[in-house]
């Protein structure tokens, strides 16, 4: 078979519709006879609902129905734990469903002829609340006697605890020549995807409750909706329209069950479109963490022990905290060989907006700590930080913190060298003794430049013993020659280019030109379960599924079946859970490695900083579409740069102060790095399709610590908490108190 499409930067199949505006996003959908939904949100962080009176709202003009907790057949949902009521309030069989636990908890749904009628009826709902003490600090929430967020779950607010124990850290610290101890704080981040939560639900021709609403995993959405309605999965149909970004924020559901419930009860189409403000309080965010770290190294430049405590604010509900924080545990060593490890990771319920999946999935927080510790150790040892990283970099066969080696080739050293070389890293420039010279060389202006470096790693695919799987079907049409290939797949196109990549792989696997491939995607009535677009897994998983389906179809083609149809469910290599006491495990079947270098400029008079240049060297095995890979790298760097220096999420006593894009600032084109350079390494993954691994999250990982490292190089101060706002920088420089 000739190579035709793999490795080519073909234009995206969804580009034209998105550029011309013809692609229907969730918020663009409509149907004749459609009703409109508005939600009543709790608007308070912790309270018991004593009563809800909907009579005035029900009698209001245009109102078709008002729903509360008593109307939800099985009033619970959640991707990991079903600890979240669909609607909070009395009259539900679910214990604890009468309590609201964060401001975005949903209390009632109003369905009316127009959006305006629904909105005004929402205001007529009378809710009697008894406020409960509010717990907003994760460390306070951990203390015995703290107000419980979920009285019915466990025996404290600590809902996640993982331990990694390897070797003997106490004994090893005694042999350390230098020790660095620090406390870090990493912030919440809002996904801020283009299309806020929205969708349309109706009963289709076959009688299925049909939900057209963006998400990351059609079949999981289907399952959770079915569970809440108390119906079999097959009676619910989930279709993804154009999605408009996800970044992990659509792994957990928002409007889906509410829409399906209303359409099912009313037998009419029902639509909802959240405002940006509703979106910003109504869905989870990246976990804020507090991290305490103690790392030791010997004078020969080798790390010999680390001890970490990571506390993640899980907010009101579990969402994916258990998996996110598991990933923090794995990555808390950084991509280095460390003989003695003691790590404790906690997830804690609070009355904050839930901690959720977000690009990097727990790794950005842990790696901020790990990379800062690396830089500080290098400085104490008088070593160049890049050299220090290379000296400690994991090599093939070295155990990770969890005690077993990476199943994928360990390419962190190659990534470090690639980033170093592309950047033109000047060895020794950051040694303390070089600082004086540098001052002269770079001038005495208030504009200080500095260079920073970081590395990272992350799993590809779902972890901890989940049997990873992905479905695909391929139809070959034609008589003597294959004229048309139809690929069926449910993997979500969230804006990353997954559908184009899948079609490239289908063309390659069936040996036809790209133009002959058609795609039927993301409709539970027509496509099998291909799993979630998350964990950077879709290229790896879909490619293997597509290859299997193509092989099966080609075999049938060979025996003259027309059309020749091949179906395949790819099963990835098995993984295992953490050992409860030591964390020993093989939690993943693939990892990818990255290294990044940056130059920043800090204005020491105003505290403003900017990123001048950013290099990201990512080993993704094989770029199926190099232009899309660069798009992922540039997008991730920009998004992570927003996290590092700009996005400043503020709450007061559980209420979100920055609930709009006018107060929660994300980077505009004037705030992004002046230059992002992608270095793509191609060290094939033995299990990846054409060697491919995945890239969605990888370039996000080292951005915050690389910037922190460069700020230190520029100014001489370590700032252990971000975003690096002007205020925080000036305070660190001692210019304000
Ligand atoms: Mo993700 S943060 O694994 O969608």
Boltz pocket constraint, residues with backbone or C-beta under 6 A from the ligand:
constraints:
  - pocket:
      binder: B
      contacts: [[A, 216], [A, 247], [A, 248], [A, 249], [A, 251], [A, 357], [A, 358], [A, 359], [A, 360], [A, 361], [A, 533], [A, 534], [A, 535], [A, 536]]
      max_distance: 6.0
